Amino acid sequence: MDIQKPFKINIDPWNIWCIPDGRVDLDQRLLFNRDHRKLRDELSCLNQDVIDSFLVPTYVNTYLIENGKEAYLVDGGYGKLREDKAGYAIFNLKSIGIEPGDISSVLLTHMHMDHVAGLLSDEGKKVFPKASLFVSSLETAFWTDETNKSLVHEYLHGCFSFSHKLLSAYEYNLFSSN
């Protein structure tokens, strides 16, 4: 797989970097959260086999916000969970001179695996050893309550156990997302 390179936007005094983690192919029914029959009707001009196997190439990125003194990460990517197609965020951070120990905080937009799996090593240790997490209280309440599994597609069931591991490994700060 070709590894995309990071790119930045400067808004003095901050640099905002897009840090590519990789590309995964997602089933269109998961991505679009659409009823299969309704989507089939909308795509009726295509062969049924094409519709049933329609995978959407989806890019996974993290974002680095830094000013030469402080470095914050938005989301952690897939990490080694999808190392066949993703898991390049650390490589890309290092390519711009940022080591995992340089990150002081990680802000999580939400707790799906493509946003959080890159925050823990295979052994369940912090990938960013000095970082604390900032995460919505609504997200932690939802993903740490196993009774919510019935509310989501089985594809997302791994998020529940991973959320417990993640919150055990990192110091975290809850914020209200009202």
N, C-alpha and C positions, 0 to 999 in steps of 0.2 A: 504494500500500500504506500502511496506517496504521502509523506507527512507534510501537512500544511505548515507554513511558517507563521510565527506570531506577527501581528502588526499593531501599531499604536496610533493613538490620537493624543495630542498634547493639549491640555487645558491648564495653562499655568496656574499653579506650580505642579500640577499632577500630570502624569502619563497614564493613560488608560490603554491597556494592552488586551487584545483578543488573543487568548492562548488556546490554540486548537488541541483537542484531546483525541480526535479521530472521527470516523464516520461509521455509523451502524445502519443496517437496513431494518426498518420497522414495518410490521404488518400494517397496511393502511387502515384496518379497522381499529387498531389501537391508537394510531396517530390522530385520526380524524374523529375518533369517538362516535362513529356513525353506525347506525343500524345497517347490517350487511345487505338486507333486501333493498333498502332505500338507496344505498350507494350503487348497488347493481343496476337499479333503474336509471340512476343518473349517468352511469357509464355504459348504458345499453349498446352503444356503438362498438364496444370492445367484445372480443371473444370471452366466454364465461371462464375459461381456464386462466386467461390473463387477469381477470378481475379477482379470482380466488387466490392467485399467487402474487398479487400486486404488492411489492415491497417498495417502500419509499426511502431513498438514501437520505439520511438525516445526520447533519454535522453536530458534534458535541463540542462545546467550547466552555472554557472558564475565562474569567476576566481578572486581570491584575490591575490594581490601582496603586500607583507608587509615585513618590516624589524624591527618590534618592536617599531618604531617611526612613520612611515608613512604607510598608508593603502590605496591602490587603488583597485577599482573594475573594472573588464572588464565585461560589460553587467549586466543587472538586473534581468533576468529571467522572468517568467510568473507572478509571484506574485499570488494574489488571483483570477486572471482571470480564471485560470484553477485549482482552489483549490481542485477539486476532485482528481487530479493526479499530481499537481505541486504546487508551492508556498512554498517550504521548504528552500529557500536560507537564509532567515533571521534566521530561526531556526538553520540551519547548521553553519551560521556565529557565532551565539551566542555560539554554542557548542565548538567552538575553541577560545572563549574569545573575539570576535570582536562584538561590538555594532554598530548599524547603525550610530551613531554619530562619530564613529572612522574613517569612510571613508571620505577622503578629496576630492577624484576625482573619477569619473566614466567615463571610456572610452567605447564608444559604437562602436561595430563593424558594426552594421547596425540597422535600426529602425523597424524591424519586432517585433510583439507583444511578442514573446518568448524571446526577448532580452531587451525589454523596459518596459513591463507592471508591472514588479516588482519594478519599481522606484517611482510609485505613490500609495498613499493610496486610499481607496474607495472614500475619500472626495477630491481627487485631490491634496493632499499635498505631499511634498517631504518625501520619506521614509528614505533617507540619508540626514539629515538636514544640515550638514556642507559641503556637496559635491557640486562641480561644475561638469558639463558635458564637455566632449571632444567628439565632433561628426564631422564627415566629412561634409564639405560644400555641397558636392554632395548629401548626404543623406538628409540633411535638405531641400535643394532646391526641391528634388523630392517629399518627403513625406509631405511637407506643401503646395504643389500645387495640389488642388483638380482636376484639369484637367487631371492629370496623372492617375486617377482611371480607366480610360478606358484601360490602359496599363497593368493592373495587374488582377489576378484572384480575384473574389469577396471576397474570403476568406481573402484577405489582405486589404479590404476597411477600416476596423477599424483602420488601422495604420495611416490614414490621420488625423482623428480627434484627435486620441491619441497623435500624434506628436505635434500638436498645444498645447495641455494641458501640455505635458511634457516640451516643450520649454518655456512655460509661467511660470512654477513652478520653474525651475532651472536656475541658471546663467549658461551660456554655452559658450564654446570657439569653434569656427569653425577651422578646419584644412583642408588643401588641401590634397587630397589623390592621387595626381599625381604619 
